[in-house]
């Protein structure tokens, strides 16, 4: 549901002599018989099986198929079983060369530039993005890379451990050329490099936009100037990867905040700035017991957190978590369609897979029931419309998720 940017970057990288058609299957029908010379498909792990299915269908029709994105980057040899070529990592630095090689009948099997130059500006057709998306948000990315390398995350495998930045003037140009006022920064940590973030926020403040993004709790609350600049530049909501309310688990993770009391005071400080908090929680760590579901919901309601994503620990290929669970023979399936944050694909240490699955669903139900929404409202008075709209959307998704459980139970947990 998050607006994506990758296809629009590829279109901007493509020389004008070529005709480009962008298709996003979430909102459009794919015509397998359409006239084209080259098909490029970007995928994540959960939709890799669908990408492979499309590869087979296009190749049946004698089309040349390129695969890219997170999953093909992590498992290029697997991807090459279905595609003619794989782009490993980022497309900048290789896409134009790939197109020339294709035109010259010299297409290579892999293309990879480990540190592409992000300083060059590429135009993006924002009118197409607005036409397709549900939330009227333009996606913007200002940085690549992450220095933290969490055990369950594959961001560093895709973008590297060193943070690299798009020049601020190019970000401002994207915002101006979009012709709109609502944006989502897709960066894994929009304030990961505080000096750059301050320069960025100062530059976009005069544009009077509204934006949401993802950030580190500790970096934000430990720098009052940075937090004020974020709020002044139009920040309305931030996604925070809190992950767990277990003190034991927090201490084992690479997080600057390791005490619940410190986390609570940090959340209060952010809310005082008028910024809505969207927390990301993960269930299924080896320290988790069945009490974690109750403890998590109680913490979130007590601190009047605006909205929450409740996730199942997902051992993505290429991560330490995946390797550890594989070595311990705790993986239930390698069918990638289940690797979606919402489905248990491994044997937890302190509960059954089904107990973890149901525990996550019930936690989400409790957090988004009407009494909880009303109780948390007093801590979100500064943005009442956004608060109720986003909570209502999550309440509808709870009903959809509950209907999936019988199917998942029969497919995964009863075999």
C-alpha atoms as a printed R data frame, in Angstrom:
    type eleno elety resid chain resno       x       y       z
1   ATOM     1    CA   UNK     A     1   0.000   0.000   0.000
2   ATOM     2    CA   UNK     A     2   3.018   2.309   0.273
3   ATOM     3    CA   UNK     A     3   3.584   4.308  -2.933
4   ATOM     4    CA   UNK     A     4   6.654   3.021  -4.759
5   ATOM     5    CA   UNK     A     5   9.338   4.876  -6.706
6   ATOM     6    CA   UNK     A     6  11.560   2.271  -8.398
7   ATOM     7    CA   UNK     A     7   9.719   2.030 -11.723
8   ATOM     8    CA   UNK     A     8   9.601   5.806 -12.074
9   ATOM     9    CA   UNK     A     9  13.339   6.055 -11.462
10  ATOM    10    CA   UNK     A    10  13.875   3.439 -14.193
11  ATOM    11    CA   UNK     A    11  11.711   5.443 -16.566
12  ATOM    12    CA   UNK     A    12  13.782   8.542 -15.815
13  ATOM    13    CA   UNK     A    13  17.008   6.590 -16.444
14  ATOM    14    CA   UNK     A    14  15.781   5.394 -19.838
15  ATOM    15    CA   UNK     A    15  16.971   7.410 -22.882
16  ATOM    16    CA   UNK     A    16  14.156   9.280 -24.636
17  ATOM    17    CA   UNK     A    17  14.512   7.190 -27.811
18  ATOM    18    CA   UNK     A    18  12.730   4.343 -26.024
19  ATOM    19    CA   UNK     A    19   9.014   4.124 -25.299
20  ATOM    20    CA   UNK     A    20   8.284   3.096 -21.710
21  ATOM    21    CA   UNK     A    21   5.069   1.743 -20.220
22  ATOM    22    CA   UNK     A    22   4.768   1.348 -16.438
23  ATOM    23    CA   UNK     A    23   2.386  -1.234 -14.966
24  ATOM    24    CA   UNK     A    24   1.673  -1.734 -11.280
25  ATOM    25    CA   UNK     A    25  -0.248  -4.950 -10.849
26  ATOM    26    CA   UNK     A    26  -1.934  -3.813  -7.634
27  ATOM    27    CA   UNK     A    27  -4.054  -1.415  -9.691
28  ATOM    28    CA   UNK     A    28  -3.732  -2.526 -13.321
29  ATOM    29    CA   UNK     A    29  -4.249  -5.547 -15.561
30  ATOM    30    CA   UNK     A    30  -1.140  -7.018 -17.218
31  ATOM    31    CA   UNK     A    31  -1.636  -7.752 -20.907
32  ATOM    32    CA   UNK     A    32   0.761 -10.610 -21.629
33  ATOM    33    CA   UNK     A    33   0.226 -10.156 -25.364
34  ATOM    34    CA   UNK     A    34   1.251  -6.497 -25.492
35  ATOM    35    CA   UNK     A    35   3.885  -5.438 -27.992
36  ATOM    36    CA   UNK     A    36   7.258  -4.820 -26.362
37  ATOM    37    CA   UNK     A    37  10.934  -5.716 -26.754
38  ATOM    38    CA   UNK     A    38  12.040  -5.776 -23.124
39  ATOM    39    CA   UNK     A    39  10.179  -6.554 -19.878
40  ATOM    40    CA   UNK     A    40  11.581  -5.377 -16.540
41  ATOM    41    CA   UNK     A    41  10.033  -6.711 -13.310
42  ATOM    42    CA   UNK     A    42  10.869  -5.466  -9.810
43  ATOM    43    CA   UNK     A    43   9.890  -7.665  -6.875
44  ATOM    44    CA   UNK     A    44  10.246  -8.279  -3.162
45  ATOM    45    CA   UNK     A    45  10.412 -11.690  -1.502
46  ATOM    46    CA   UNK     A    46   6.670 -12.121  -0.921
47  ATOM    47    CA   UNK     A    47   5.767 -11.422  -4.542
48  ATOM    48    CA   UNK     A    48   8.770 -13.179  -6.092
49  ATOM    49    CA   UNK     A    49   6.653 -16.267  -6.992
50  ATOM    50    CA   UNK     A    50   4.276 -14.026  -8.929
51  ATOM    51    CA   UNK     A    51   7.232 -12.328 -10.640
52  ATOM    52    CA   UNK     A    52   8.617 -15.736 -11.652
53  ATOM    53    CA   UNK     A    53   5.209 -16.724 -13.019
54  ATOM    54    CA   UNK     A    54   5.142 -13.571 -15.154
55  ATOM    55    CA   UNK     A    55   8.701 -14.279 -16.338
56  ATOM    56    CA   UNK     A    56   7.610 -17.684 -17.617
57  ATOM    57    CA   UNK     A    57   4.606 -16.242 -19.427
58  ATOM    58    CA   UNK     A    58   6.559 -13.444 -21.119
59  ATOM    59    CA   UNK     A    59   9.376 -15.808 -22.114
60  ATOM    60    CA   UNK     A    60   6.797 -18.149 -23.675
61  ATOM    61    CA   UNK     A    61   6.007 -15.176 -25.883
62  ATOM    62    CA   UNK     A    62   9.703 -14.701 -26.759
63  ATOM    63    CA   UNK     A    63  10.199 -11.569 -24.676
64  ATOM    64    CA   UNK     A    64  13.491 -10.723 -22.987
65  ATOM    65    CA   UNK     A    65  12.909 -10.401 -19.233
66  ATOM    66    CA   UNK     A    66  14.970  -8.493 -16.633
67  ATOM    67    CA   UNK     A    67  14.466  -9.018 -12.897
68  ATOM    68    CA   UNK     A    68  15.475  -6.573 -10.179
69  ATOM    69    CA   UNK     A    69  14.536  -5.490  -6.685
70  ATOM    70    CA   UNK     A    70  15.248  -6.801  -3.204
71  ATOM    71    CA   UNK     A    71  14.691 -10.527  -3.749
72  ATOM    72    CA   UNK     A    72  16.671 -10.906  -7.009
73  ATOM    73    CA   UNK     A    73  19.485  -8.916  -5.363
74  ATOM    74    CA   UNK     A    74  19.639 -11.350  -2.444
75  ATOM    75    CA   UNK     A    75  19.150 -14.500  -4.556
76  ATOM    76    CA   UNK     A    76  20.369 -13.657  -8.082
77  ATOM    77    CA   UNK     A    77  21.060 -17.284  -9.034
78  ATOM    78    CA   UNK     A    78  17.492 -18.238  -8.166
79  ATOM    79    CA   UNK     A    79  16.155 -15.293 -10.165
80  ATOM    80    CA   UNK     A    80  18.294 -16.226 -13.179
81  ATOM    81    CA   UNK     A    81  16.404 -19.514 -13.436
82  ATOM    82    CA   UNK     A    82  13.435 -17.458 -14.636
83  ATOM    83    CA   UNK     A    83  14.861 -14.307 -16.234
84  ATOM    84    CA   UNK     A    84  17.390 -13.528 -18.949
85  ATOM    85    CA   UNK     A    85  19.188 -11.023 -16.758
86  ATOM    86    CA   UNK     A    86  19.262  -9.753 -13.162
87  ATOM    87    CA   UNK     A    87  20.068  -6.268 -11.902
88  ATOM    88    CA   UNK     A    88  21.716  -6.674  -8.491
89  ATOM    89    CA   UNK     A    89  21.226  -3.704  -6.183
90  ATOM    90    CA   UNK     A    90  20.401  -0.282  -7.540
91  ATOM    91    CA   UNK     A    91  19.613   0.522 -11.176
92  ATOM    92    CA   UNK     A    92  21.545   3.797 -11.329
93  ATOM    93    CA   UNK     A    93  24.878   3.166 -12.968
94  ATOM    94    CA   UNK     A    94  23.806   0.066 -14.916
95  ATOM    95    CA   UNK     A    95  20.427   0.637 -16.596
96  ATOM    96    CA   UNK     A    96  21.654   2.656 -19.560
97  ATOM    97    CA   UNK     A    97  24.507   0.165 -20.147
98  ATOM    98    CA   UNK     A    98  22.031  -2.701 -19.960
99  ATOM    99    CA   UNK     A    99  19.815  -1.102 -22.605
100 ATOM   100    CA   UNK     A   100  22.774  -0.538 -24.944
101 ATOM   101    CA   UNK     A   101  23.905  -4.136 -24.510
102 ATOM   102    CA   UNK     A   102  20.385  -5.328 -25.271
103 ATOM   103    CA   UNK     A   103  20.253  -3.247 -28.439
104 ATOM   104    CA   UNK     A   104  23.617  -4.709 -29.499
105 ATOM   105    CA   UNK     A   105  22.524  -8.314 -28.748
106 ATOM   106    CA   UNK     A   106  25.136  -8.483 -25.995
107 ATOM   107    CA   UNK     A   107  22.985  -8.624 -22.866
108 ATOM   108    CA   UNK     A   108  24.910  -9.850 -19.815
109 ATOM   109    CA   UNK     A   109  23.448 -12.165 -17.174
110 ATOM   110    CA   UNK     A   110  24.098  -9.791 -14.250
111 ATOM   111    CA   UNK     A   111  24.545  -6.057 -13.826
112 ATOM   112    CA   UNK     A   112  25.734  -4.483 -10.585
113 ATOM   113    CA   UNK     A   113  27.145  -1.146  -9.496
114 ATOM   114    CA   UNK     A   114  27.864  -1.381  -5.736
115 ATOM   115    CA   UNK     A   115  28.018   2.380  -5.172
116 ATOM   116    CA   UNK     A   116  26.097   4.235  -7.910
117 ATOM   117    CA   UNK     A   117  26.326   8.000  -8.181
118 ATOM   118    CA   UNK     A   118  23.169   9.592  -6.774
119 ATOM   119    CA   UNK     A   119  24.141  13.160  -7.622
120 ATOM   120    CA   UNK     A   120  22.760  13.208 -11.174
121 ATOM   121    CA   UNK     A   121  19.145  14.331 -11.522
122 ATOM   122    CA   UNK     A   122  16.676  12.109 -13.354
123 ATOM   123    CA   UNK     A   123  13.158  13.352 -14.155
124 ATOM   124    CA   UNK     A   124  10.133  11.446 -12.856
125 ATOM   125    CA   UNK     A   125   6.606  11.511 -14.241
126 ATOM   126    CA   UNK     A   126   4.740  12.326 -11.051
127 ATOM   127    CA   UNK     A   127   1.413  12.573 -12.905
128 ATOM   128    CA   UNK     A   128   1.520   8.779 -13.350
129 ATOM   129    CA   UNK     A   129   2.202   8.265  -9.659
130 ATOM   130    CA   UNK     A   130  -0.737  10.431  -8.613
131 ATOM   131    CA   UNK     A   131  -3.009   8.667 -11.085
132 ATOM   132    CA   UNK     A   132  -2.311   5.244  -9.564
133 ATOM   133    CA   UNK     A   133  -2.042   5.748  -5.812
134 ATOM   134    CA   UNK     A   134  -4.694   5.562  -3.126
135 ATOM   135    CA   UNK     A   135  -3.299   8.017  -0.601
136 ATOM   136    CA   UNK     A   136  -2.382  10.952  -2.856
137 ATOM   137    CA   UNK     A   137   1.192  10.833  -1.572
138 ATOM   138    CA   UNK     A   138   4.223  11.374  -3.791
139 ATOM   139    CA   UNK     A   139   7.130   9.068  -2.853
140 ATOM   140    CA   UNK     A   140  10.530  10.726  -2.413
141 ATOM   141    CA   UNK     A   141  13.856   9.139  -1.503
142 ATOM   142    CA   UNK     A   142  16.795  11.171  -0.244
143 ATOM   143    CA   UNK     A   143  19.238   8.483   0.884
144 ATOM   144    CA   UNK     A   144  20.366   4.879   0.485
145 ATOM   145    CA   UNK     A   145  22.082   2.590   2.976
146 ATOM   146    CA   UNK     A   146  21.852   1.930   6.702
147 ATOM   147    CA   UNK     A   147  24.660   1.653   9.285
148 ATOM   148    CA   UNK     A   148  22.782  -0.598  11.756
149 ATOM   149    CA   UNK     A   149  22.567  -4.019  10.031
150 ATOM   150    CA   UNK     A   150  19.850  -5.568  12.226
151 ATOM   151    CA   UNK     A   151  19.762  -9.371  12.230
152 ATOM   152    CA   UNK     A   152  16.297  -9.541  10.610
153 ATOM   153    CA   UNK     A   153  16.750  -6.761   8.032
154 ATOM   154    CA   UNK     A   154  18.171  -6.975   4.499
155 ATOM   155    CA   UNK     A   155  18.449  -3.227   3.748
156 ATOM   156    CA   UNK     A   156  22.247  -3.296   3.945
157 ATOM   157    CA   UNK     A   157  22.331  -6.195   1.468
158 ATOM   158    CA   UNK     A   158  20.513  -3.992  -1.016
159 ATOM   159    CA   UNK     A   159  21.934  -0.519  -0.339
160 ATOM   160    CA   UNK     A   160  25.065  -1.125   1.735
161 ATOM   161    CA   UNK     A   161  26.110  -0.060   5.241
162 ATOM   162    CA   UNK     A   162  27.200   3.466   4.331
163 ATOM   163    CA   UNK     A   163  24.573   6.164   3.954
164 ATOM   164    CA   UNK     A   164  24.606   7.998   0.619
165 ATOM   165    CA   UNK     A   165  22.483  11.013  -0.211
166 ATOM   166    CA   UNK     A   166  20.663  12.628  -3.090
167 ATOM   167    CA   UNK     A   167  21.679  16.323  -3.308
168 ATOM   168    CA   UNK     A   168  19.183  18.489  -1.441
169 ATOM   169    CA   UNK     A   169  18.626  20.642  -4.527
170 ATOM   170    CA   UNK     A   170  17.483  17.541  -6.443
171 ATOM   171    CA   UNK     A   171  15.006  16.653  -3.710
172 ATOM   172    CA   UNK     A   172  13.635  20.198  -3.791
173 ATOM   173    CA   UNK     A   173  13.347  19.968  -7.581
174 ATOM   174    CA   UNK     A   174  11.351  16.724  -7.323
175 ATOM   175    CA   UNK     A   175   8.987  18.323  -4.820
176 ATOM   176    CA   UNK     A   176   8.462  21.426  -6.944
177 ATOM   177    CA   UNK     A   177   7.993  19.505 -10.203
178 ATOM   178    CA   UNK     A   178   5.432  17.165  -8.625
179 ATOM   179    CA   UNK     A   179   2.937  20.024  -8.394
180 ATOM   180    CA   UNK     A   180   1.480  18.665  -5.155
181 ATOM   181    CA   UNK     A   181   1.882  19.174  -1.409
182 ATOM   182    CA   UNK     A   182   1.740  15.711   0.195
183 ATOM   183    CA   UNK     A   183   4.809  13.463   0.321
184 ATOM   184    CA   UNK     A   184   6.181  10.262   1.777
185 ATOM   185    CA   UNK     A   185   9.931   9.986   2.293
186 ATOM   186    CA   UNK     A   186  10.823   6.341   1.627
187 ATOM   187    CA   UNK     A   187  14.221   6.513   3.370
188 ATOM   188    CA   UNK     A   188  14.824   3.834   5.994
189 ATOM   189    CA   UNK     A   189  15.854   6.667   8.308
190 ATOM   190    CA   UNK     A   190  15.180  10.200   7.085
191 ATOM   191    CA   UNK     A   191  17.335  11.612   9.915
192 ATOM   192    CA   UNK     A   192  20.084   8.977   9.725
193 ATOM   193    CA   UNK     A   193  22.606  11.707   8.899
194 ATOM   194    CA   UNK     A   194  21.512  14.650  11.094
195 ATOM   195    CA   UNK     A   195  23.534  17.338   9.278
196 ATOM   196    CA   UNK     A   196  21.998  16.378   5.921
197 ATOM   197    CA   UNK     A   197  18.520  16.125   7.472
198 ATOM   198    CA   UNK     A   198  18.792  19.634   8.924
199 ATOM   199    CA   UNK     A   199  19.864  21.032   5.559
200 ATOM   200    CA   UNK     A   200  16.984  19.213   3.885
201 ATOM   201    CA   UNK     A   201  14.345  20.388   6.372
202 ATOM   202    CA   UNK     A   202  15.501  23.993   6.083
203 ATOM   203    CA   UNK     A   203  15.307  23.776   2.286
204 ATOM   204    CA   UNK     A   204  11.782  22.323   2.138
205 ATOM   205    CA   UNK     A   205  10.253  24.510   4.872
206 ATOM   206    CA   UNK     A   206   9.460  27.386   2.443
207 ATOM   207    CA   UNK     A   207   7.639  24.917   0.156
208 ATOM   208    CA   UNK     A   208   4.900  24.486   2.803
209 ATOM   209    CA   UNK     A   209   4.404  20.787   2.191
210 ATOM   210    CA   UNK     A   210   3.126  17.993   4.429
211 ATOM   211    CA   UNK     A   211   5.175  14.836   4.732
212 ATOM   212    CA   UNK     A   212   5.528  11.518   6.523
213 ATOM   213    CA   UNK     A   213   8.622   9.351   6.844
214 ATOM   214    CA   UNK     A   214  10.603   6.850   8.881
215 ATOM   215    CA   UNK     A   215  13.099   7.782  11.575
216 ATOM   216    CA   UNK     A   216  15.098   6.675  14.590
217 ATOM   217    CA   UNK     A   217  13.473   7.532  17.919
218 ATOM   218    CA   UNK     A   218  16.760   8.097  19.710
219 ATOM   219    CA   UNK     A   219  18.329  10.314  17.027
220 ATOM   220    CA   UNK     A   220  15.264  12.529  16.893
221 ATOM   221    CA   UNK     A   221  14.649  13.075  20.611
222 ATOM   222    CA   UNK     A   222  18.318  13.625  21.415
223 ATOM   223    CA   UNK     A   223  18.541  16.572  19.020
224 ATOM   224    CA   UNK     A   224  16.011  19.294  19.825
225 ATOM   225    CA   UNK     A   225  17.004  21.394  16.822
226 ATOM   226    CA   UNK     A   226  16.518  18.453  14.466
227 ATOM   227    CA   UNK     A   227  13.081  17.667  15.909
228 ATOM   228    CA   UNK     A   228  11.962  21.284  15.660
229 ATOM   229    CA   UNK     A   229  13.191  21.575  12.072
230 ATOM   230    CA   UNK     A   230  11.328  18.375  11.125
231 ATOM   231    CA   UNK     A   231   8.077  19.708  12.579
232 ATOM   232    CA   UNK     A   232   8.547  23.160  11.007
233 ATOM   233    CA   UNK     A   233   9.212  21.614   7.572
234 ATOM   234    CA   UNK     A   234   5.812  19.912   7.503
235 ATOM   235    CA   UNK     A   235   6.341  16.561   9.217
236 ATOM   236    CA   UNK     A   236   2.932  15.169  10.202
237 ATOM   237    CA   UNK     A   237   3.747  11.554  11.068
238 ATOM   238    CA   UNK     A   238   6.780   9.333  11.533
239 ATOM   239    CA   UNK     A   239   7.217   5.567  11.344
240 ATOM   240    CA   UNK     A   240   9.382   4.245  14.183
241 ATOM   241    CA   UNK     A   241  10.793   0.724  14.315
242 ATOM   242    CA   UNK     A   242  10.241   0.117  18.025
243 ATOM   243    CA   UNK     A   243  10.065  -3.669  17.357
244 ATOM   244    CA   UNK     A   244   9.585  -4.857  20.963
245 ATOM   245    CA   UNK     A   245   8.552  -3.757  24.456
246 ATOM   246    CA   UNK     A   246  10.570  -6.565  26.024
247 ATOM   247    CA   UNK     A   247  13.506  -5.034  27.898
248 ATOM   248    CA   UNK     A   248  15.478  -8.229  27.325
249 ATOM   249    CA   UNK     A   249  14.870  -8.041  23.603
250 ATOM   250    CA   UNK     A   250  15.643  -4.310  23.378
251 ATOM   251    CA   UNK     A   251  19.014  -4.885  25.026
252 ATOM   252    CA   UNK     A   252  19.869  -7.616  22.517
253 ATOM   253    CA   UNK     A   253  19.097  -5.390  19.526
254 ATOM   254    CA   UNK     A   254  21.183  -2.623  18.039
255 ATOM   255    CA   UNK     A   255  18.967   0.108  19.467
256 ATOM   256    CA   UNK     A   256  20.107   3.232  21.289
257 ATOM   257    CA   UNK     A   257  17.058   3.106  23.595
258 ATOM   258    CA   UNK     A   258  17.160  -0.053  25.714
259 ATOM   259    CA   UNK     A   259  14.861   0.856  28.619
260 ATOM   260    CA   UNK     A   260  11.067   1.075  28.441
261 ATOM   261    CA   UNK     A   261  11.008   4.218  30.596
262 ATOM   262    CA   UNK     A   262  13.326   5.998  28.167
263 ATOM   263    CA   UNK     A   263  11.162   4.892  25.242
264 ATOM   264    CA   UNK     A   264   8.017   6.229  26.911
265 ATOM   265    CA   UNK     A   265   9.583   9.639  27.578
266 ATOM   266    CA   UNK     A   266  10.864   9.784  23.984
267 ATOM   267    CA   UNK     A   267   7.391   9.107  22.569
268 ATOM   268    CA   UNK     A   268   5.882  11.833  24.757
269 ATOM   269    CA   UNK     A   269   8.476  14.314  23.524
270 ATOM   270    CA   UNK     A   270   7.685  13.530  19.885
271 ATOM   271    CA   UNK     A   271   3.938  13.838  20.429
272 ATOM   272    CA   UNK     A   272   4.438  17.294  22.012
273 ATOM   273    CA   UNK     A   273   5.790  18.415  18.631
274 ATOM   274    CA   UNK     A   274   2.464  17.505  17.000
275 ATOM   275    CA   UNK     A   275   3.901  14.518  15.125
276 ATOM   276    CA   UNK     A   276   1.738  11.398  14.863
277 ATOM   277    CA   UNK     A   277   3.554   8.193  15.772
278 ATOM   278    CA   UNK     A   278   3.256   5.025  13.711
279 ATOM   279    CA   UNK     A   279   5.053   2.231  15.542
280 ATOM   280    CA   UNK     A   280   6.304  -0.993  14.004
281 ATOM   281    CA   UNK     A   281   6.153  -3.972  16.366
282 ATOM   282    CA   UNK     A   282   7.557  -7.451  15.719
283 ATOM   283    CA   UNK     A   283   6.402 -10.668  17.377
284 ATOM   284    CA   UNK     A   284   8.337 -13.927  17.330
285 ATOM   285    CA   UNK     A   285  11.755 -13.150  18.783
286 ATOM   286    CA   UNK     A   286  13.311 -15.987  20.776
287 ATOM   287    CA   UNK     A   287  12.786 -13.974  23.972
288 ATOM   288    CA   UNK     A   288   9.047 -13.636  23.325
289 ATOM   289    CA   UNK     A   289   6.565 -15.628  25.383
290 ATOM   290    CA   UNK     A   290   2.771 -15.623  25.056
291 ATOM   291    CA   UNK     A   291   2.643 -12.647  27.449
292 ATOM   292    CA   UNK     A   292   4.300 -10.403  24.830
293 ATOM   293    CA   UNK     A   293   1.003  -9.773  23.008
294 ATOM   294    CA   UNK     A   294  -0.797  -8.420  26.079
295 ATOM   295    CA   UNK     A   295   2.251  -6.432  27.224
296 ATOM   296    CA   UNK     A   296   2.668  -4.838  23.784
297 ATOM   297    CA   UNK     A   297  -0.950  -3.721  23.395
298 ATOM   298    CA   UNK     A   298  -1.022  -2.378  26.967
299 ATOM   299    CA   UNK     A   299   2.150  -0.322  26.325
300 ATOM   300    CA   UNK     A   300   0.852   1.100  23.039
301 ATOM   301    CA   UNK     A   301  -2.541   2.098  24.430
302 ATOM   302    CA   UNK     A   302  -1.012   3.533  27.604
303 ATOM   303    CA   UNK     A   303   1.283   5.754  25.515
304 ATOM   304    CA   UNK     A   304  -1.542   6.672  23.118
305 ATOM   305    CA   UNK     A   305   0.419   5.647  20.040
306 ATOM   306    CA   UNK     A   306  -1.412   6.863  16.924
307 ATOM   307    CA   UNK     A   307  -1.198   3.755  14.725
308 ATOM   308    CA   UNK     A   308   0.794   0.517  14.722
309 ATOM   309    CA   UNK     A   309   1.948  -2.163  12.297
310 ATOM   310    CA   UNK     A   310   1.932  -5.549  14.006
311 ATOM   311    CA   UNK     A   311   4.394  -7.830  12.235
312 ATOM   312    CA   UNK     A   312   5.545 -11.414  12.479
313 ATOM   313    CA   UNK     A   313   9.329 -11.838  12.570
314 ATOM   314    CA   UNK     A   314  10.102 -12.771   8.968
315 ATOM   315    CA   UNK     A   315  13.434 -14.489   8.232
316 ATOM   316    CA   UNK     A   316  14.191 -12.949   4.866
317 ATOM   317    CA   UNK     A   317  16.848 -14.755   2.836
318 ATOM   318    CA   UNK     A   318  20.240 -13.146   3.211
319 ATOM   319    CA   UNK     A   319  19.662 -12.138   6.834
320 ATOM   320    CA   UNK     A   320  21.315 -13.584   9.937
321 ATOM   321    CA   UNK     A   321  17.872 -14.503  11.238
322 ATOM   322    CA   UNK     A   322  17.229 -16.685   8.194
323 ATOM   323    CA   UNK     A   323  20.588 -18.429   8.456
324 ATOM   324    CA   UNK     A   324  20.152 -19.061  12.177
325 ATOM   325    CA   UNK     A   325  16.672 -20.559  11.790
326 ATOM   326    CA   UNK     A   326  17.745 -22.644   8.811
327 ATOM   327    CA   UNK     A   327  20.728 -24.021  10.730
328 ATOM   328    CA   UNK     A   328  18.453 -24.890  13.648
329 ATOM   329    CA   UNK     A   329  15.938 -26.584  11.306
330 ATOM   330    CA   UNK     A   330  13.168 -24.233  12.442
331 ATOM   331    CA   UNK     A   331  11.892 -23.039   9.055
332 ATOM   332    CA   UNK     A   332   8.391 -24.288   8.203
333 ATOM   333    CA   UNK     A   333   8.460 -23.353   4.520
334 ATOM   334    CA   UNK     A   334  10.583 -21.763   1.815
335 ATOM   335    CA   UNK     A   335   7.545 -20.793  -0.234
336 ATOM   336    CA   UNK     A   336   8.339 -17.089  -0.569
337 ATOM   337    CA   UNK     A   337   4.697 -16.006  -0.906
338 ATOM   338    CA   UNK     A   338   4.339 -16.479   2.865
339 ATOM   339    CA   UNK     A   339   7.324 -14.218   3.670
340 ATOM   340    CA   UNK     A   340   5.083 -11.177   4.042
341 ATOM   341    CA   UNK     A   341   5.458  -9.891   7.655
342 ATOM   342    CA   UNK     A   342   2.027 -11.346   8.446
343 ATOM   343    CA   UNK     A   343   2.536 -15.116   8.268
344 ATOM   344    CA   UNK     A   344   4.541 -17.372  10.594
345 ATOM   345    CA   UNK     A   345   7.100 -19.313   8.529
346 ATOM   346    CA   UNK     A   346   9.244 -20.706  11.360
347 ATOM   347    CA   UNK     A   347   8.968 -22.517  14.699
348 ATOM   348    CA   UNK     A   348   9.080 -20.005  17.579
349 ATOM   349    CA   UNK     A   349  11.029 -20.915  20.700
350 ATOM   350    CA   UNK     A   350   8.357 -20.335  23.367
351 ATOM   351    CA   UNK     A   351   5.050 -21.018  21.610
352 ATOM   352    CA   UNK     A   352   3.651 -22.902  18.641
353 ATOM   353    CA   UNK     A   353   3.541 -21.306  15.187
354 ATOM   354    CA   UNK     A   354  -0.244 -21.156  15.383
355 ATOM   355    CA   UNK     A   355  -0.134 -19.462  18.811
356 ATOM   356    CA   UNK     A   356   2.198 -16.821  17.376
357 ATOM   357    CA   UNK     A   357  -0.090 -16.322  14.384
358 ATOM   358    CA   UNK     A   358  -3.248 -15.985  16.481
359 ATOM   359    CA   UNK     A   359  -1.471 -13.855  19.100
360 ATOM   360    CA   UNK     A   360  -0.474 -11.325  16.471
361 ATOM   361    CA   UNK     A   361  -3.967 -11.181  14.983
362 ATOM   362    CA   UNK     A   362  -5.608 -10.743  18.393
363 ATOM   363    CA   UNK     A   363  -3.134  -8.017  19.391
364 ATOM   364    CA   UNK     A   364  -4.071  -6.090  16.285
365 ATOM   365    CA   UNK     A   365  -7.775  -6.598  16.985
366 ATOM   366    CA   UNK     A   366  -7.438  -5.280  20.546
367 ATOM   367    CA   UNK     A   367  -5.410  -2.245  19.525
368 ATOM   368    CA   UNK     A   368  -7.833  -1.228  16.766
369 ATOM   369    CA   UNK     A   369 -11.123  -1.900  18.535
370 ATOM   370    CA   UNK     A   370 -13.277   1.199  18.975
371 ATOM   371    CA   UNK     A   371 -12.674   1.547  22.722
372 ATOM   372    CA   UNK     A   372  -8.911   1.661  22.118
373 ATOM   373    CA   UNK     A   373  -9.238   4.191  19.293
374 ATOM   374    CA   UNK     A   374 -11.305   6.490  21.530
375 ATOM   375    CA   UNK     A   375  -8.974   6.059  24.509
376 ATOM   376    CA   UNK     A   376  -5.915   6.964  22.441
377 ATOM   377    CA   UNK     A   377  -7.611   9.956  20.819
378 ATOM   378    CA   UNK     A   378  -6.813  12.293  23.734
379 ATOM   379    CA   UNK     A   379  -3.115  11.912  22.894
380 ATOM   380    CA   UNK     A   380  -3.628  12.729  19.208
381 ATOM   381    CA   UNK     A   381  -5.812  15.835  19.302
382 ATOM   382    CA   UNK     A   382  -3.387  17.810  17.118
383 ATOM   383    CA   UNK     A   383  -4.338  15.823  13.976
384 ATOM   384    CA   UNK     A   384  -7.837  14.420  14.576
385 ATOM   385    CA   UNK     A   385  -8.779  13.910  10.924
386 ATOM   386    CA   UNK     A   386  -5.627  11.982  10.042
387 ATOM   387    CA   UNK     A   387  -5.864  10.035  13.299
388 ATOM   388    CA   UNK     A   388  -9.398   8.771  12.724
389 ATOM   389    CA   UNK     A   389  -8.881   8.167   9.002
390 ATOM   390    CA   UNK     A   390  -5.788   6.018   9.509
391 ATOM   391    CA   UNK     A   391  -7.305   4.097  12.412
392 ATOM   392    CA   UNK     A   392 -10.468   3.441  10.415
393 ATOM   393    CA   UNK     A   393  -8.358   2.037   7.590
394 ATOM   394    CA   UNK     A   394  -6.578  -0.299   9.985
395 ATOM   395    CA   UNK     A   395  -9.894  -1.401  11.524
396 ATOM   396    CA   UNK     A   396 -11.081  -2.515   8.083
397 ATOM   397    CA   UNK     A   397  -7.821  -4.409   7.484
398 ATOM   398    CA   UNK     A   398  -8.251  -6.288  10.777
399 ATOM   399    CA   UNK     A   399 -11.405  -7.877   9.387
400 ATOM   400    CA   UNK     A   400  -9.622  -8.862   6.177
401 ATOM   401    CA   UNK     A   401  -6.727 -10.432   8.080
402 ATOM   402    CA   UNK     A   402  -8.993 -12.481  10.341
403 ATOM   403    CA   UNK     A   403 -10.497 -14.173   7.279
404 ATOM   404    CA   UNK     A   404  -7.061 -15.419   6.181
405 ATOM   405    CA   UNK     A   405  -6.309 -17.448   9.270
406 ATOM   406    CA   UNK     A   406  -8.289 -20.594   8.377
407 ATOM   407    CA   UNK     A   407  -6.536 -20.834   5.019
408 ATOM   408    CA   UNK     A   408  -3.087 -20.278   6.541
409 ATOM   409    CA   UNK     A   409  -3.788 -22.819   9.290
410 ATOM   410    CA   UNK     A   410  -4.618 -25.562   6.820
411 ATOM   411    CA   UNK     A   411  -1.704 -24.744   4.486
412 ATOM   412    CA   UNK     A   412   1.093 -24.309   7.010
413 ATOM   413    CA   UNK     A   413   0.283 -25.415  10.528
414 ATOM   414    CA   UNK     A   414  -1.619 -28.663   9.980
415 ATOM   415    CA   UNK     A   415   0.837 -30.351   7.607
